Amino acid sequence: KTIFENTGSDYTRQGNYLLPNHTLSDETEKQIGVWGNEAQMIPKNKNRAIYLSSDKLDNYLADVDQRAKSLFEKTLKLLIEQGQITEKLKSEYVILWVQKTNNIRNQATEIVNNQVIYI
């Protein structure tokens, strides 16, 4: 079986070519963010070809993006707690607070970027 047959698609013969019959779903358009777009560029595994050849790609990428955002928020919160970045630090040493906050955001982003491959 071909990839299209595995996803339940059918073909139309056009000359020597078999073209898959695809229609757009009636679902509302999914928002795909930074991490969803990043995941689109990663050759994940052989099942990825099924997503690429079907209308499930947008749903898949939106799901990856949602999970990556959730991971980013949890990681950011944990790193802020570990780094002892408090409102007191913010009010007393604004520049130090900004530096630490930016550093932690960059760390959290890097962690999530490395995990998008496995999401």
C-alpha positions in Angstrom: 0.0 0.0 0.0 1.1 3.6 -0.6 1.1 6.3 2.0 -2.1 7.8 0.6 -3.9 4.4 0.8 -2.7 4.0 4.4 -4.4 7.3 5.3 -7.6 6.3 3.6 -7.2 8.6 0.6 -8.1 7.7 -3.0 -6.6 8.6 -6.3 -7.5 10.1 -9.6 -5.5 9.0 -12.6 -4.1 11.9 -14.7 -2.0 10.5 -17.5 0.8 8.5 -16.0 0.2 10.0 -12.6 -2.0 9.0 -9.6 -3.0 12.2 -7.8 -4.5 12.0 -4.3 -8.1 13.3 -3.9 -8.0 15.8 -1.0 -10.6 18.2 0.2 -10.2 20.9 2.8 -11.9 20.1 6.1 -14.7 22.3 7.4 -12.9 22.8 10.7 -11.9 26.2 11.7 -8.3 27.2 10.9 -5.8 26.2 13.6 -3.2 28.7 14.8 0.3 27.4 14.4 2.9 29.2 16.4 6.7 29.3 16.5 7.1 25.8 17.8 4.6 24.3 15.4 6.4 25.9 12.5 9.7 24.6 13.9 8.3 21.1 14.1 7.2 21.3 10.5 10.9 21.6 9.5 12.0 18.5 11.5 12.0 15.2 9.7 10.5 13.4 12.7 9.9 9.8 11.7 8.3 7.7 9.0 4.8 8.5 10.3 5.4 12.2 9.6 4.9 11.4 5.9 1.4 10.4 6.6 0.7 13.8 8.2 2.4 15.6 5.3 0.2 13.8 2.8 -3.1 14.4 4.6 -5.2 17.2 5.9 -4.1 16.3 9.5 -0.9 18.4 9.3 -2.4 21.6 10.6 -4.0 19.8 13.5 -0.7 18.0 14.3 1.4 21.2 14.1 -1.2 23.1 16.3 -1.0 20.3 18.8 2.8 20.4 18.9 2.7 24.2 19.3 0.2 24.0 22.2 2.3 21.3 24.0 5.5 23.3 23.4 3.9 26.5 24.8 2.7 24.6 27.9 6.2 23.1 28.4 7.7 26.6 28.0 5.4 28.1 30.7 6.2 25.3 33.1 9.9 25.5 32.5 9.9 29.2 32.8 8.1 29.1 36.1 10.5 26.4 37.4 13.6 28.4 36.4 12.2 31.6 37.9 11.7 29.8 41.2 15.2 28.2 41.1 16.8 31.5 40.1 15.1 33.3 43.0 13.8 36.1 40.8 11.4 38.0 42.9 9.5 41.2 42.9 11.9 42.5 45.6 14.8 41.9 43.2 12.9 43.7 40.5 12.2 46.7 42.7 15.8 47.0 44.1 17.9 46.0 41.1 16.0 46.5 37.9 18.9 46.0 35.5 20.0 42.8 37.3 16.3 41.6 37.3 16.1 42.2 33.5 19.3 40.4 32.8 18.3 37.4 34.9 14.8 37.3 33.4 16.1 37.4 29.9 18.7 34.7 30.6 15.9 32.5 32.1 13.6 33.1 29.1 16.5 32.1 26.7 17.2 29.0 28.8 13.5 28.0 28.7 13.3 28.6 25.0 16.4 26.5 24.3 15.0 23.7 26.4 11.7 23.7 24.5 13.5 24.0 21.2 15.4 20.8 22.0 12.2 19.0 23.1 10.1 19.9 20.0 11.8 17.1 18.2 10.3 14.6 20.6 6.8 16.2 21.1 
